[in-house]
Amino acid sequence: MATVKSVGTVDVELSVSELELIRRALRLVNHFGELDDCDPARELLADLAEVRS
């Protein structure tokens, strides 16, 4: 399992299908994930909603 060692901004190129997979996974976190992960997943999903696919 990955461990976050620092926080920063990362630019990553994704295809539209990859972006949609990430969005789906983040929605699953809110339903099936650990409670500590729900808020960060929701925030990231909101940020990704601003990205036009």
C-alpha positions, 0 to 999 in steps of 0.5 A: 500500500502507498504511503503519502510522504509529502503533499504537492501538485502533480501534473499527469496526462490521462486519456479520457477513459483513464480519467473516467476510471479514476472518477469511478474509483473515487465514487466507490471510495465514498460507498465502500472505502475507509471513512478516513478516505471519504473526504479526500476522495470527495474533494478530489472528485470535485476537482476532477469535475472541473476537468472537461473530458 
